[in-house]
Amino acid sequence: MKEYTIVRGNGEKKVIEAMSFKKAIKKYDGKPDDQDDHVDITWTSKKDNASYKVIKLPYQFRKERKGRL
């Protein structure tokens, strides 16, 4: 399992263990605050490569964005 560290704009941190990025986002289920509409996510892959991604809240998965595939 990988550890995903999710940091909000106000400095609130949450560490989630999941097998994939998609499952980590589902576990987080963050709601946007008044001024805070995105989160920063960092994790380390199996090959020890550090990764970083910024996602907008509320996050919509591909299936929701594209409709029925």
Predicted model as a PDB file, atoms N, CA, C, CB and O in Angstrom, pLDDT in the B-factor column:
MODEL        1                                                                  
ATOM      1  N   MET A   1       0.831  -1.180   0.000  1.00 88.00           N  
ATOM      2  CA  MET A   1       0.000   0.000   0.000  1.00 88.00           C  
ATOM      3  C   MET A   1       0.876   1.244   0.000  1.00 88.00           C  
ATOM      4  CB  MET A   1      -0.945  -0.002   1.205  1.00 88.00           C  
ATOM      5  O   MET A   1       1.968   1.265   0.568  1.00 88.00           O  
ATOM      6  N   LYS A   2       0.371   2.264  -0.645  1.00 92.00           N  
ATOM      7  CA  LYS A   2       1.094   3.533  -0.702  1.00 92.00           C  
ATOM      8  C   LYS A   2       0.453   4.513   0.261  1.00 92.00           C  
ATOM      9  CB  LYS A   2       1.106   4.109  -2.142  1.00 92.00           C  
ATOM     10  O   LYS A   2      -0.743   4.431   0.543  1.00 92.00           O  
ATOM     11  N   GLU A   3       1.249   5.434   0.759  1.00 94.00           N  
ATOM     12  CA  GLU A   3       0.746   6.481   1.637  1.00 94.00           C  
ATOM     13  C   GLU A   3       0.596   7.767   0.841  1.00 94.00           C  
ATOM     14  CB  GLU A   3       1.686   6.691   2.853  1.00 94.00           C  
ATOM     15  O   GLU A   3       1.563   8.273   0.271  1.00 94.00           O  
ATOM     16  N   TYR A   4      -0.604   8.284   0.806  1.00 95.00           N  
ATOM     17  CA  TYR A   4      -0.912   9.534   0.117  1.00 95.00           C  
ATOM     18  C   TYR A   4      -1.109  10.609   1.175  1.00 95.00           C  
ATOM     19  CB  TYR A   4      -2.183   9.395  -0.796  1.00 95.00           C  
ATOM     20  O   TYR A   4      -1.952  10.470   2.060  1.00 95.00           O  
ATOM     21  N   THR A   5      -0.328  11.683   1.082  1.00 95.00           N  
ATOM     22  CA  THR A   5      -0.443  12.795   2.014  1.00 95.00           C  
ATOM     23  C   THR A   5      -1.224  13.903   1.327  1.00 95.00           C  
ATOM     24  CB  THR A   5       0.962  13.298   2.483  1.00 95.00           C  
ATOM     25  O   THR A   5      -0.807  14.440   0.301  1.00 95.00           O  
ATOM     26  N   ILE A   6      -2.371  14.234   1.918  1.00 93.00           N  
ATOM     27  CA  ILE A   6      -3.250  15.243   1.337  1.00 93.00           C  
ATOM     28  C   ILE A   6      -3.184  16.486   2.214  1.00 93.00           C  
ATOM     29  CB  ILE A   6      -4.722  14.719   1.208  1.00 93.00           C  
ATOM     30  O   ILE A   6      -3.444  16.423   3.416  1.00 93.00           O  
ATOM     31  N   VAL A   7      -2.830  17.628   1.596  1.00 93.00           N  
ATOM     32  CA  VAL A   7      -2.670  18.881   2.328  1.00 93.00           C  
ATOM     33  C   VAL A   7      -3.621  19.919   1.743  1.00 93.00           C  
ATOM     34  CB  VAL A   7      -1.196  19.383   2.269  1.00 93.00           C  
ATOM     35  O   VAL A   7      -3.620  20.175   0.539  1.00 93.00           O  
ATOM     36  N   ARG A   8      -4.423  20.505   2.607  1.00 89.00           N  
ATOM     37  CA  ARG A   8      -5.330  21.583   2.189  1.00 89.00           C  
ATOM     38  C   ARG A   8      -4.576  22.906   2.212  1.00 89.00           C  
ATOM     39  CB  ARG A   8      -6.590  21.650   3.111  1.00 89.00           C  
ATOM     40  O   ARG A   8      -3.453  22.975   2.711  1.00 89.00           O  
ATOM     41  N   GLY A   9      -5.171  23.923   1.691  1.00 83.00           N  
ATOM     42  CA  GLY A   9      -4.563  25.246   1.649  1.00 83.00           C  
ATOM     43  C   GLY A   9      -4.342  25.852   3.020  1.00 83.00           C  
ATOM     44  O   GLY A   9      -3.420  26.647   3.199  1.00 83.00           O  
ATOM     45  N   ASN A  10      -5.174  25.490   3.998  1.00 83.00           N  
ATOM     46  CA  ASN A  10      -5.023  26.042   5.344  1.00 83.00           C  
ATOM     47  C   ASN A  10      -4.008  25.268   6.185  1.00 83.00           C  
ATOM     48  CB  ASN A  10      -6.364  26.052   6.049  1.00 83.00           C  
ATOM     49  O   ASN A  10      -3.824  25.590   7.359  1.00 83.00           O  
ATOM     50  N   GLY A  11      -3.345  24.259   5.621  1.00 85.00           N  
ATOM     51  CA  GLY A  11      -2.310  23.516   6.319  1.00 85.00           C  
ATOM     52  C   GLY A  11      -2.780  22.216   6.942  1.00 85.00           C  
ATOM     53  O   GLY A  11      -1.979  21.506   7.549  1.00 85.00           O  
ATOM     54  N   GLU A  12      -4.051  21.885   6.811  1.00 88.00           N  
ATOM     55  CA  GLU A  12      -4.585  20.642   7.368  1.00 88.00           C  
ATOM     56  C   GLU A  12      -4.056  19.453   6.574  1.00 88.00           C  
ATOM     57  CB  GLU A  12      -6.136  20.655   7.362  1.00 88.00           C  
ATOM     58  O   GLU A  12      -4.203  19.409   5.353  1.00 88.00           O  
ATOM     59  N   LYS A  13      -3.433  18.477   7.267  1.00 92.00           N  
ATOM     60  CA  LYS A  13      -2.853  17.304   6.610  1.00 92.00           C  
ATOM     61  C   LYS A  13      -3.632  16.054   6.961  1.00 92.00           C  
ATOM     62  CB  LYS A  13      -1.385  17.135   7.001  1.00 92.00           C  
ATOM     63  O   LYS A  13      -4.167  15.919   8.061  1.00 92.00           O  
ATOM     64  N   LYS A  14      -3.682  15.144   6.005  1.00 92.00           N  
ATOM     65  CA  LYS A  14      -4.308  13.850   6.245  1.00 92.00           C  
ATOM     66  C   LYS A  14      -3.529  12.812   5.462  1.00 92.00           C  
ATOM     67  CB  LYS A  14      -5.820  13.854   5.838  1.00 92.00           C  
ATOM     68  O   LYS A  14      -3.250  13.006   4.279  1.00 92.00           O  
ATOM     69  N   VAL A  15      -3.170  11.700   6.116  1.00 95.00           N  
ATOM     70  CA  VAL A  15      -2.433  10.624   5.467  1.00 95.00           C  
ATOM     71  C   VAL A  15      -3.395   9.459   5.250  1.00 95.00           C  
ATOM     72  CB  VAL A  15      -1.188  10.185   6.319  1.00 95.00           C  
ATOM     73  O   VAL A  15      -4.063   9.004   6.179  1.00 95.00           O  
ATOM     74  N   ILE A  16      -3.453   8.987   4.007  1.00 94.00           N  
ATOM     75  CA  ILE A  16      -4.349   7.891   3.639  1.00 94.00           C  
ATOM     76  C   ILE A  16      -3.527   6.795   2.993  1.00 94.00           C  
ATOM     77  CB  ILE A  16      -5.479   8.374   2.681  1.00 94.00           C  
ATOM     78  O   ILE A  16      -2.669   7.064   2.152  1.00 94.00           O  
ATOM     79  N   GLU A  17      -3.793   5.543   3.392  1.00 95.00           N  
ATOM     80  CA  GLU A  17      -3.151   4.396   2.761  1.00 95.00           C  
ATOM     81  C   GLU A  17      -4.128   3.770   1.782  1.00 95.00           C  
ATOM     82  CB  GLU A  17      -2.682   3.358   3.817  1.00 95.00           C  
ATOM     83  O   GLU A  17      -5.261   3.447   2.139  1.00 95.00           O  
ATOM     84  N   ALA A  18      -3.676   3.601   0.540  1.00 95.00           N  
ATOM     85  CA  ALA A  18      -4.517   3.005  -0.492  1.00 95.00           C  
ATOM     86  C   ALA A  18      -3.623   2.383  -1.561  1.00 95.00           C  
ATOM     87  CB  ALA A  18      -5.475   4.063  -1.116  1.00 95.00           C  
ATOM     88  O   ALA A  18      -2.434   2.686  -1.654  1.00 95.00           O  
ATOM     89  N   MET A  19      -4.222   1.511  -2.359  1.00 94.00           N  
ATOM     90  CA  MET A  19      -3.473   0.851  -3.427  1.00 94.00           C  
ATOM     91  C   MET A  19      -3.323   1.745  -4.664  1.00 94.00           C  
ATOM     92  CB  MET A  19      -4.160  -0.454  -3.812  1.00 94.00           C  
ATOM     93  O   MET A  19      -2.362   1.590  -5.418  1.00 94.00           O  
ATOM     94  N   SER A  20      -4.256   2.673  -4.880  1.00 93.00           N  
ATOM     95  CA  SER A  20      -4.195   3.507  -6.069  1.00 93.00           C  
ATOM     96  C   SER A  20      -4.616   4.936  -5.739  1.00 93.00           C  
ATOM     97  CB  SER A  20      -5.085   2.929  -7.179  1.00 93.00           C  
ATOM     98  O   SER A  20      -5.219   5.204  -4.699  1.00 93.00           O  
ATOM     99  N   PHE A  21      -4.281   5.843  -6.653  1.00 91.00           N  
ATOM    100  CA  PHE A  21      -4.617   7.257  -6.492  1.00 91.00           C  
ATOM    101  C   PHE A  21      -6.132   7.448  -6.438  1.00 91.00           C  
ATOM    102  CB  PHE A  21      -4.015   8.088  -7.642  1.00 91.00           C  
ATOM    103  O   PHE A  21      -6.635   8.211  -5.613  1.00 91.00           O  
ATOM    104  N   LYS A  22      -6.846   6.765  -7.304  1.00 90.00           N  
ATOM    105  CA  LYS A  22      -8.304   6.880  -7.371  1.00 90.00           C  
ATOM    106  C   LYS A  22      -8.954   6.442  -6.054  1.00 90.00           C  
ATOM    107  CB  LYS A  22      -8.853   6.038  -8.536  1.00 90.00           C  
ATOM    108  O   LYS A  22      -9.871   7.100  -5.563  1.00 90.00           O  
ATOM    109  N   LYS A  23      -8.479   5.337  -5.489  1.00 92.00           N  
ATOM    110  CA  LYS A  23      -9.041   4.840  -4.228  1.00 92.00           C  
ATOM    111  C   LYS A  23      -8.708   5.772  -3.070  1.00 92.00           C  
ATOM    112  CB  LYS A  23      -8.520   3.431  -3.930  1.00 92.00           C  
ATOM    113  O   LYS A  23      -9.499   5.912  -2.138  1.00 92.00           O  
ATOM    114  N   ALA A  24      -7.543   6.408  -3.126  1.00 92.00           N  
ATOM    115  CA  ALA A  24      -7.166   7.355  -2.075  1.00 92.00           C  
ATOM    116  C   ALA A  24      -8.081   8.575  -2.103  1.00 92.00           C  
ATOM    117  CB  ALA A  24      -5.696   7.789  -2.238  1.00 92.00           C  
ATOM    118  O   ALA A  24      -8.479   9.074  -1.050  1.00 92.00           O  
ATOM    119  N   ILE A  25      -8.416   9.053  -3.288  1.00 90.00           N  
ATOM    120  CA  ILE A  25      -9.311  10.198  -3.407  1.00 90.00           C  
ATOM    121  C   ILE A  25     -10.710   9.837  -2.912  1.00 90.00           C  
ATOM    122  CB  ILE A  25      -9.368  10.689  -4.862  1.00 90.00           C  
ATOM    123  O   ILE A  25     -11.366  10.648  -2.258  1.00 90.00           O  
ATOM    124  N   LYS A  26     -11.166   8.628  -3.220  1.00 89.00           N  
ATOM    125  CA  LYS A  26     -12.478   8.188  -2.743  1.00 89.00           C  
ATOM    126  C   LYS A  26     -12.517   8.109  -1.223  1.00 89.00           C  
ATOM    127  CB  LYS A  26     -12.834   6.828  -3.344  1.00 89.00           C  
ATOM    128  O   LYS A  26     -13.516   8.480  -0.605  1.00 89.00           O  
ATOM    129  N   LYS A  27     -11.423   7.622  -0.611  1.00 91.00           N  
ATOM    130  CA  LYS A  27     -11.363   7.545   0.850  1.00 91.00           C  
ATOM    131  C   LYS A  27     -11.357   8.933   1.475  1.00 91.00           C  
ATOM    132  CB  LYS A  27     -10.123   6.766   1.295  1.00 91.00           C  
ATOM    133  O   LYS A  27     -11.964   9.145   2.524  1.00 91.00           O  
ATOM    134  N   TYR A  28     -10.677   9.874   0.839  1.00 89.00           N  
ATOM    135  CA  TYR A  28     -10.577  11.238   1.388  1.00 89.00           C  
ATOM    136  C   TYR A  28     -11.932  11.927   1.400  1.00 89.00           C  
ATOM    137  CB  TYR A  28      -9.576  12.075   0.576  1.00 89.00           C  
ATOM    138  O   TYR A  28     -12.335  12.465   2.431  1.00 89.00           O  
ATOM    139  N   ASP A  29     -12.635  11.924   0.297  1.00 82.00           N  
ATOM    140  CA  ASP A  29     -13.973  12.506   0.176  1.00 82.00           C  
ATOM    141  C   ASP A  29     -14.036  13.905   0.778  1.00 82.00           C  
ATOM    142  CB  ASP A  29     -15.002  11.607   0.852  1.00 82.00           C  
ATOM    143  O   ASP A  29     -14.906  14.196   1.599  1.00 82.00           O  
ATOM    144  N   GLY A  30     -13.108  14.769   0.365  1.00 76.00           N  
ATOM    145  CA  GLY A  30     -13.060  16.135   0.885  1.00 76.00           C  
ATOM    146  C   GLY A  30     -14.084  17.048   0.246  1.00 76.00           C  
ATOM    147  O   GLY A  30     -14.369  16.944  -0.947  1.00 76.00           O  
ATOM    148  N   LYS A  31     -14.621  17.925   1.031  1.00 77.00           N  
ATOM    149  CA  LYS A  31     -15.568  18.916   0.546  1.00 77.00           C  
ATOM    150  C   LYS A  31     -14.865  20.270   0.504  1.00 77.00           C  
ATOM    151  CB  LYS A  31     -16.845  18.968   1.445  1.00 77.00           C  
ATOM    152  O   LYS A  31     -14.050  20.563   1.379  1.00 77.00           O  
ATOM    153  N   PRO A  32     -15.163  21.103  -0.496  1.00 76.00           N  
ATOM    154  CA  PRO A  32     -14.518  22.414  -0.566  1.00 76.00           C  
ATOM    155  C   PRO A  32     -14.982  23.335   0.557  1.00 76.00           C  
ATOM    156  CB  PRO A  32     -14.796  23.064  -1.913  1.00 76.00           C  
ATOM    157  O   PRO A  32     -16.155  23.325   0.931  1.00 76.00           O  
ATOM    158  N   ASP A  33     -14.055  24.131   1.094  1.00 73.00           N  
ATOM    159  CA  ASP A  33     -14.384  25.141   2.093  1.00 73.00           C  
ATOM    160  C   ASP A  33     -14.690  26.451   1.375  1.00 73.00           C  
ATOM    161  CB  ASP A  33     -13.220  25.322   3.120  1.00 73.00           C  
ATOM    162  O   ASP A  33     -14.792  26.490   0.148  1.00 73.00           O  
ATOM    163  N   ASP A  34     -14.837  27.532   2.158  1.00 69.00           N  
ATOM    164  CA  ASP A  34     -15.169  28.828   1.562  1.00 69.00           C  
ATOM    165  C   ASP A  34     -14.079  29.319   0.614  1.00 69.00           C  
ATOM    166  CB  ASP A  34     -15.400  29.861   2.655  1.00 69.00           C  
ATOM    167  O   ASP A  34     -14.363  29.634  -0.541  1.00 69.00           O  
ATOM    168  N   GLN A  35     -12.831  29.387   1.092  1.00 75.00           N  
ATOM    169  CA  GLN A  35     -11.742  29.881   0.254  1.00 75.00           C  
ATOM    170  C   GLN A  35     -10.928  28.744  -0.356  1.00 75.00           C  
ATOM    171  CB  GLN A  35     -10.832  30.787   1.064  1.00 75.00           C  
ATOM    172  O   GLN A  35     -10.137  28.972  -1.272  1.00 75.00           O  
ATOM    173  N   ASP A  36     -11.113  27.535   0.137  1.00 80.00           N  
ATOM    174  CA  ASP A  36     -10.270  26.405  -0.246  1.00 80.00           C  
ATOM    175  C   ASP A  36     -11.005  25.529  -1.254  1.00 80.00           C  
ATOM    176  CB  ASP A  36      -9.861  25.579   0.995  1.00 80.00           C  
ATOM    177  O   ASP A  36     -11.990  24.878  -0.905  1.00 80.00           O  
ATOM    178  N   ASP A  37     -10.531  25.506  -2.513  1.00 85.00           N  
ATOM    179  CA  ASP A  37     -11.206  24.690  -3.513  1.00 85.00           C  
ATOM    180  C   ASP A  37     -10.288  23.659  -4.163  1.00 85.00           C  
ATOM    181  CB  ASP A  37     -11.793  25.575  -4.572  1.00 85.00           C  
ATOM    182  O   ASP A  37     -10.664  23.038  -5.157  1.00 85.00           O  
ATOM    183  N   HIS A  38      -9.081  23.468  -3.610  1.00 89.00           N  
ATOM    184  CA  HIS A  38      -8.171  22.461  -4.145  1.00 89.00           C  
ATOM    185  C   HIS A  38      -7.310  21.877  -3.024  1.00 89.00           C  
ATOM    186  CB  HIS A  38      -7.279  23.067  -5.252  1.00 89.00           C  
ATOM    187  O   HIS A  38      -7.183  22.470  -1.953  1.00 89.00           O  
ATOM    188  N   VAL A  39      -6.718  20.703  -3.286  1.00 91.00           N  
ATOM    189  CA  VAL A  39      -5.811  20.057  -2.338  1.00 91.00           C  
ATOM    190  C   VAL A  39      -4.554  19.609  -3.070  1.00 91.00           C  
ATOM    191  CB  VAL A  39      -6.498  18.852  -1.641  1.00 91.00           C  
ATOM    192  O   VAL A  39      -4.588  19.344  -4.271  1.00 91.00           O  
ATOM    193  N   ASP A  40      -3.449  19.526  -2.343  1.00 94.00           N  
ATOM    194  CA  ASP A  40      -2.187  19.037  -2.871  1.00 94.00           C  
ATOM    195  C   ASP A  40      -1.983  17.613  -2.369  1.00 94.00           C  
ATOM    196  CB  ASP A  40      -0.999  19.960  -2.452  1.00 94.00           C  
ATOM    197  O   ASP A  40      -2.133  17.344  -1.178  1.00 94.00           O  
ATOM    198  N   ILE A  41      -1.642  16.706  -3.271  1.00 95.00           N  
ATOM    199  CA  ILE A  41      -1.448  15.307  -2.906  1.00 95.00           C  
ATOM    200  C   ILE A  41      -0.031  14.904  -3.277  1.00 95.00           C  
ATOM    201  CB  ILE A  41      -2.492  14.388  -3.607  1.00 95.00           C  
ATOM    202  O   ILE A  41       0.416  15.131  -4.402  1.00 95.00           O  
ATOM    203  N   THR A  42       0.680  14.297  -2.317  1.00 97.00           N  
ATOM    204  CA  THR A  42       2.028  13.783  -2.566  1.00 97.00           C  
ATOM    205  C   THR A  42       2.072  12.319  -2.170  1.00 97.00           C  
ATOM    206  CB  THR A  42       3.101  14.599  -1.784  1.00 97.00           C  
ATOM    207  O   THR A  42       1.419  11.900  -1.215  1.00 97.00           O  
ATOM    208  N   TRP A  43       2.854  11.542  -2.920  1.00 96.00           N  
ATOM    209  CA  TRP A  43       3.037  10.136  -2.603  1.00 96.00           C  
ATOM    210  C   TRP A  43       4.332   9.648  -3.223  1.00 96.00           C  
ATOM    211  CB  TRP A  43       1.843   9.296  -3.096  1.00 96.00           C  
ATOM    212  O   TRP A  43       4.925  10.328  -4.061  1.00 96.00           O  
ATOM    213  N   THR A  44       4.771   8.460  -2.806  1.00 94.00           N  
ATOM    214  CA  THR A  44       5.987   7.847  -3.318  1.00 94.00           C  
ATOM    215  C   THR A  44       5.614   6.522  -3.968  1.00 94.00           C  
ATOM    216  CB  THR A  44       7.042   7.645  -2.186  1.00 94.00           C  
ATOM    217  O   THR A  44       4.892   5.719  -3.377  1.00 94.00           O  
ATOM    218  N   SER A  45       6.101   6.292  -5.171  1.00 89.00           N  
ATOM    219  CA  SER A  45       5.766   5.070  -5.895  1.00 89.00           C  
ATOM    220  C   SER A  45       6.627   3.904  -5.413  1.00 89.00           C  
ATOM    221  CB  SER A  45       5.946   5.276  -7.408  1.00 89.00           C  
ATOM    222  O   SER A  45       7.491   4.069  -4.553  1.00 89.00           O  
ATOM    223  N   LYS A  46       6.376   2.724  -5.980  1.00 88.00           N  
ATOM    224  CA  LYS A  46       7.155   1.532  -5.621  1.00 88.00           C  
ATOM    225  C   LYS A  46       8.635   1.724  -5.910  1.00 88.00           C  
ATOM    226  CB  LYS A  46       6.636   0.309  -6.375  1.00 88.00           C  
ATOM    227  O   LYS A  46       9.488   1.216  -5.183  1.00 88.00           O  
ATOM    228  N   LYS A  47       8.933   2.454  -6.967  1.00 91.00           N  
ATOM    229  CA  LYS A  47      10.317   2.674  -7.370  1.00 91.00           C  
ATOM    230  C   LYS A  47      10.924   3.901  -6.707  1.00 91.00           C  
ATOM    231  CB  LYS A  47      10.402   2.813  -8.870  1.00 91.00           C  
ATOM    232  O   LYS A  47      11.944   4.413  -7.170  1.00 91.00           O  
ATOM    233  N   ASP A  48      10.308   4.382  -5.625  1.00 91.00           N  
ATOM    234  CA  ASP A  48      10.776   5.532  -4.846  1.00 91.00           C  
ATOM    235  C   ASP A  48      10.824   6.830  -5.638  1.00 91.00           C  
ATOM    236  CB  ASP A  48      12.136   5.245  -4.296  1.00 91.00           C  
ATOM    237  O   ASP A  48      11.689   7.675  -5.406  1.00 91.00           O  
ATOM    238  N   ASN A  49       9.898   6.984  -6.567  1.00 94.00           N  
ATOM    239  CA  ASN A  49       9.762   8.246  -7.284  1.00 94.00           C  
ATOM    240  C   ASN A  49       8.711   9.094  -6.580  1.00 94.00           C  
ATOM    241  CB  ASN A  49       9.382   8.009  -8.777  1.00 94.00           C  
ATOM    242  O   ASN A  49       7.576   8.658  -6.385  1.00 94.00           O  
ATOM    243  N   ALA A  50       9.095  10.300  -6.205  1.00 95.00           N  
ATOM    244  CA  ALA A  50       8.149  11.194  -5.537  1.00 95.00           C  
ATOM    245  C   ALA A  50       7.210  11.798  -6.573  1.00 95.00           C  
ATOM    246  CB  ALA A  50       8.894  12.311  -4.754  1.00 95.00           C  
ATOM    247  O   ALA A  50       7.646  12.226  -7.642  1.00 95.00           O  
ATOM    248  N   SER A  51       5.930  11.831  -6.256  1.00 95.00           N  
ATOM    249  CA  SER A  51       4.929  12.380  -7.162  1.00 95.00           C  
ATOM    250  C   SER A  51       4.104  13.428  -6.431  1.00 95.00           C  
ATOM    251  CB  SER A  51       4.020  11.263  -7.725  1.00 95.00           C  
ATOM    252  O   SER A  51       3.965  13.398  -5.208  1.00 95.00           O  
ATOM    253  N   TYR A  52       3.562  14.351  -7.210  1.00 95.00           N  
ATOM    254  CA  TYR A  52       2.818  15.473  -6.658  1.00 95.00           C  
ATOM    255  C   TYR A  52       1.699  15.829  -7.615  1.00 95.00           C  
ATOM    256  CB  TYR A  52       3.741  16.691  -6.404  1.00 95.00           C  
ATOM    257  O   TYR A  52       1.905  15.877  -8.828  1.00 95.00           O  
ATOM    258  N   LYS A  53       0.507  16.082  -7.074  1.00 95.00           N  
ATOM    259  CA  LYS A  53      -0.612  16.450  -7.931  1.00 95.00           C  
ATOM    260  C   LYS A  53      -1.537  17.381  -7.161  1.00 95.00           C  
ATOM    261  CB  LYS A  53      -1.377  15.193  -8.425  1.00 95.00           C  
ATOM    262  O   LYS A  53      -1.723  17.232  -5.953  1.00 95.00           O  
ATOM    263  N   VAL A  54      -2.112  18.338  -7.872  1.00 94.00           N  
ATOM    264  CA  VAL A  54      -3.100  19.256  -7.302  1.00 94.00           C  
ATOM    265  C   VAL A  54      -4.435  18.914  -7.951  1.00 94.00           C  
ATOM    266  CB  VAL A  54      -2.706  20.779  -7.537  1.00 94.00           C  
ATOM    267  O   VAL A  54      -4.547  18.869  -9.176  1.00 94.00           O  
ATOM    268  N   ILE A  55      -5.462  18.671  -7.104  1.00 91.00           N  
ATOM    269  CA  ILE A  55      -6.782  18.379  -7.658  1.00 91.00           C  
ATOM    270  C   ILE A  55      -7.787  19.396  -7.145  1.00 91.00           C  
ATOM    271  CB  ILE A  55      -7.229  16.945  -7.297  1.00 91.00           C  
ATOM    272  O   ILE A  55      -7.657  19.919  -6.039  1.00 91.00           O  
ATOM    273  N   LYS A  56      -8.783  19.664  -7.964  1.00 89.00           N  
ATOM    274  CA  LYS A  56      -9.833  20.610  -7.623  1.00 89.00           C  
ATOM    275  C   LYS A  56     -10.952  19.867  -6.892  1.00 89.00           C  
ATOM    276  CB  LYS A  56     -10.374  21.324  -8.895  1.00 89.00           C  
ATOM    277  O   LYS A  56     -11.294  18.739  -7.247  1.00 89.00           O  
ATOM    278  N   LEU A  57     -11.509  20.502  -5.885  1.00 85.00           N  
ATOM    279  CA  LEU A  57     -12.606  19.905  -5.128  1.00 85.00           C  
ATOM    280  C   LEU A  57     -13.928  20.504  -5.570  1.00 85.00           C  
ATOM    281  CB  LEU A  57     -12.403  20.107  -3.615  1.00 85.00           C  
ATOM    282  O   LEU A  57     -13.942  21.686  -5.914  1.00 85.00           O  
ATOM    283  N   PRO A  58     -14.999  19.808  -5.588  1.00 85.00           N  
ATOM    284  CA  PRO A  58     -15.121  18.361  -5.410  1.00 85.00           C  
ATOM    285  C   PRO A  58     -14.612  17.647  -6.656  1.00 85.00           C  
ATOM    286  CB  PRO A  58     -16.589  17.961  -5.116  1.00 85.00           C  
ATOM    287  O   PRO A  58     -14.886  18.073  -7.778  1.00 85.00           O  
ATOM    288  N   TYR A  59     -13.872  16.562  -6.459  1.00 85.00           N  
ATOM    289  CA  TYR A  59     -13.251  15.841  -7.564  1.00 85.00           C  
ATOM    290  C   TYR A  59     -14.293  15.000  -8.287  1.00 85.00           C  
ATOM    291  CB  TYR A  59     -12.096  14.953  -7.057  1.00 85.00           C  
ATOM    292  O   TYR A  59     -15.079  14.293  -7.655  1.00 85.00           O  
ATOM    293  N   GLN A  60     -14.296  15.080  -9.616  1.00 85.00           N  
ATOM    294  CA  GLN A  60     -15.183  14.259 -10.426  1.00 85.00           C  
ATOM    295  C   GLN A  60     -14.331  13.247 -11.180  1.00 85.00           C  
ATOM    296  CB  GLN A  60     -16.029  15.132 -11.409  1.00 85.00           C  
ATOM    297  O   GLN A  60     -13.387  13.617 -11.878  1.00 85.00           O  
ATOM    298  N   PHE A  61     -14.663  11.990 -11.038  1.00 83.00           N  
ATOM    299  CA  PHE A  61     -13.940  10.942 -11.730  1.00 83.00           C  
ATOM    300  C   PHE A  61     -14.315  10.946 -13.204  1.00 83.00           C  
ATOM    301  CB  PHE A  61     -14.228   9.573 -11.099  1.00 83.00           C  
ATOM    302  O   PHE A  61     -15.286  11.592 -13.599  1.00 83.00           O  
ATOM    303  N   ARG A  62     -13.556  10.235 -14.010  1.00 83.00           N  
ATOM    304  CA  ARG A  62     -13.751  10.240 -15.453  1.00 83.00           C  
ATOM    305  C   ARG A  62     -15.155   9.783 -15.827  1.00 83.00           C  
ATOM    306  CB  ARG A  62     -12.717   9.351 -16.126  1.00 83.00           C  
ATOM    307  O   ARG A  62     -15.770  10.343 -16.735  1.00 83.00           O  
ATOM    308  N   LYS A  63     -15.656   8.785 -15.142  1.00 84.00           N  
ATOM    309  CA  LYS A  63     -16.986   8.256 -15.442  1.00 84.00           C  
ATOM    310  C   LYS A  63     -18.060   9.326 -15.223  1.00 84.00           C  
ATOM    311  CB  LYS A  63     -17.279   7.020 -14.570  1.00 84.00           C  
ATOM    312  O   LYS A  63     -19.032   9.397 -15.976  1.00 84.00           O  
ATOM    313  N   GLU A  64     -17.885  10.146 -14.202  1.00 83.00           N  
ATOM    314  CA  GLU A  64     -18.838  11.216 -13.925  1.00 83.00           C  
ATOM    315  C   GLU A  64     -18.714  12.352 -14.935  1.00 83.00           C  
ATOM    316  CB  GLU A  64     -18.631  11.752 -12.512  1.00 83.00           C  
ATOM    317  O   GLU A  64     -19.712  12.956 -15.328  1.00 83.00           O  
ATOM    318  N   ARG A  65     -17.466  12.643 -15.359  1.00 84.00           N  
ATOM    319  CA  ARG A  65     -17.255  13.736 -16.307  1.00 84.00           C  
ATOM    320  C   ARG A  65     -17.777  13.370 -17.697  1.00 84.00           C  
ATOM    321  CB  ARG A  65     -15.765  14.095 -16.383  1.00 84.00           C  
ATOM    322  O   ARG A  65     -18.378  14.206 -18.372  1.00 84.00           O  
ATOM    323  N   LYS A  66     -17.555  12.143 -18.121  1.00 86.00           N  
ATOM    324  CA  LYS A  66     -17.878  11.741 -19.485  1.00 86.00           C  
ATOM    325  C   LYS A  66     -19.264  11.121 -19.621  1.00 86.00           C  
ATOM    326  CB  LYS A  66     -16.852  10.773 -19.977  1.00 86.00           C  
ATOM    327  O   LYS A  66     -19.734  10.904 -20.738  1.00 86.00           O  
ATOM    328  N   GLY A  67     -19.912  10.838 -18.518  1.00 73.00           N  
ATOM    329  CA  GLY A  67     -21.194  10.156 -18.602  1.00 73.00           C  
ATOM    330  C   GLY A  67     -20.967   8.666 -18.762  1.00 73.00           C  
ATOM    331  O   GLY A  67     -19.881   8.162 -18.477  1.00 73.00           O  
ATOM    332  N   ARG A  68     -21.968   7.979 -19.205  1.00 65.00           N  
ATOM    333  CA  ARG A  68     -21.842   6.525 -19.364  1.00 65.00           C  
ATOM    334  C   ARG A  68     -20.929   6.211 -20.529  1.00 65.00           C  
ATOM    335  CB  ARG A  68     -23.222   5.869 -19.575  1.00 65.00           C  
ATOM    336  O   ARG A  68     -21.126   6.719 -21.633  1.00 65.00           O  
ATOM    337  N   LEU A  69     -19.925   5.373 -20.289  1.00 60.00           N  
ATOM    338  CA  LEU A  69     -18.951   5.049 -21.340  1.00 60.00           C  
ATOM    339  C   LEU A  69     -19.321   3.796 -22.096  1.00 60.00           C  
ATOM    340  CB  LEU A  69     -17.572   4.886 -20.747  1.00 60.00           C  
ATOM    341  O   LEU A  69     -18.602   3.391 -23.010  1.00 60.00           O  
TER     342      LEU A  69                                                      
ENDMDL                                                                          
END                                                                             
